[in-house]
Amino acid sequence: MPKVKRSGETSVQPMSYQEAAHLLNPLRKLLLSPKKLVRRLHLRQDAKVLEIGPGPGFYSGEIARSIPSGTLTLFDIQQEMLDLAKNRLEGMGVSNVQYVRGDAARLPMDSESFDAVVLVCVLGEIPNRDQCLQEVRRILRPNGLLSVTEQLGDPDFISRGEMRNLVTRNGFALDKSYGIWKNYTLNFKKSLP
């Protein structure tokens, strides 16, 4: 959903599950295919990965397949979105996935319990981005990976420079950068205190 201005502030909302079908459009693979995203992540086969705001699971199946000895946890504020992803992934025969509903500013996970956190076109939909990133930092293991991807056409697009500033001020160091200015992936490592 688009941003809404109120009294000088910007309010954002997650995309409704009722509008999510277009996220499975095969033409999205032209921007960034699930296989290409997985190559950018460099995950170990036993990694424990959290994907925040997975939508109906466009990238989730490939991420889960890349960690056959690991676990992918899909996290969303809308149970209906998780249900869409679960139906899709179960139909693909993917079984190493867990589904958790909640607010990204208050992640219900133990500290230092994940190897990687992935967000694709999601951070712009989260009202309290700093709190979300602080929570991501809390649940990541030392030197853990935070991967953020932004793509052309997303109404909540965050520019590469703004993203880098936002994430680094919350305790991460830029590790790798992929793509072009309107279709990019930035991989960050959790900085040591």
N, C-alpha and C positions, 0 to 999 in steps of 0.2 A: 504494500500500500504506500501511497505517497506520504511525504512528510506534511505535517499540519502545523501551521504557525499559531501560537497562542501566547499573547502577552510577551512577545519578544523571545519566546523559547521555541525550540523545535521538538515536536512530539512525533514519535515514529511508532508504527504498528507492524507486526509480522504479517506476511502474506497469508491470507485466508486459505485454509485447506480447500475451499470450494474453487479457488482460482489456480490450484497447483498443477492441473493437468498439463498446462503448456510447458512446465518444467521438464517433462519427459519427451519433449520434441526432439527427434533424432538430429535435427539441424544444430542443436547445441553442441554436438560433437565437433562441429567445424570450429567453434570458439575454443573449446577445451574438452577433449574426450576424457572419459573416466580413466582409460589406460594411461594417457599422458599425465593426468593429475597424479595418479599413483606413482609414476616414474619420478615425479618431482618430490614426492614425500620421502623416498628412501627408507621405507619401513622394514624393520626386522620381521621375520615370519611369525614370531611369538609376541609381537607388540600388542600393547593394550591401548586402543585408540578411542577417542571421544570425537564424534562429529556433532557439532552444535548446529541446529537448524537444517536438518538434512532434506527438508521438503519431502517429496515422495520417494527419495532414495536414488536419484539419478547417478550419483557418484558412489553411493554406499555399497552396492554389490561388488564393484571392482575393488574397493578398499578392503572389504571383508575377505574377498578371495586372495588378496595379496598377503594376508596374515593368517594362514590356515591353522597355525598353532596359537594364535592370539584371539583377541576379542575386540569387536567393534561395538561401542555403545552409541546409539542414536539418542539425541537429547533434543526435545522440542517443547515449547510452551503449550502446543495444541495436541491433545490426544488424538484427534482425528488425523492430523498429519502423520503422527507415528503409526497409526493404523494403516494409512495408505502405504507407507514405506514397508511396514511389516508384511502386508499382503503381497507387495511386489517382490520383496526379497525372498519370502517363502516360496513364491512361484518360480523363482530362479534357482531354488535349491540351496540357498545360502542359510546356514544355521548358526554361525558363530557371532550372532548379533543379539544385543540386549536393547531394550527400549525403555527410556526413562522420561517422564514428563516433569517439567519444572521451569523455573525462571533462571535464565543464564547469569543473572546478577547474584544468585544464591545457589550455586551448584551443590547438590546433595551427594557429593562424593568425598571420600577420604583424601586428606592431603597427600601429595606425592604418590598418587595411585595410577597415573597414566603416563605413557611414553610419548604420546602425541595428541594434539587437539587440532581438528580441522574445521575451518569455517569457509564456506563458499557463498559469496553474495549474501552474508548474514549480518555482519557486524553493524552495517548501516541501519538495520531494523531493530537493533537493541537500544532502548532508551538510555540506559546507564552503561555506556561502553567501557568507561574506566573501571567500574565495579566488576563488570564481566571479565575484563582482562586480568584484574587482580585475583579473581576467583580461578581463572584458567592457570595463572601462575602458581596459585596455591596447590592445585591438584596435579600439576605436572611434576614428574620426577626431576632431580637435578639434571641439567643439560637437556631437558625435554624439548620437543619440537612443537611450536605453534605455527601452523600454516594457514595463511589467509589468502583467499583468491577473490578478485573482483573482476566483473565482466561487463562488456559493452551492453547497454540496454537496461541495466539494473536501475530502477528508479532511486535506490538508496546508495548508489555508487559512491565509494570513498576513493579519492585520488591516491596515487602511489605515495606522494610526499606526505599527505595528511595521515595516511595509514602508518607509514614509517614513524612519524612523530608520535602518534597515538600509542602505538605498541611499545616503542622504546621507552617512553616516559612511564610505562607500567612495568618495567623490570625485565625487558627482553632485549636481546642484541640481534641485529639482522645477520643472518647466516648466508642465505642464498636468495637470488632474485631471478624470476623467469618472466618471459612475456614482454608485451608492449604496454604503453601507458594506459590504455583502456581495457586491457585483458591481461591481467598479471597475477602471479603468485609470489608472495613474499614468505619465506621461511625464516622464523626467528628461533633462537635458543633461549631458554630460561637463563637469565643472568644469575650468577652467584651473588649472594648478599655482600 
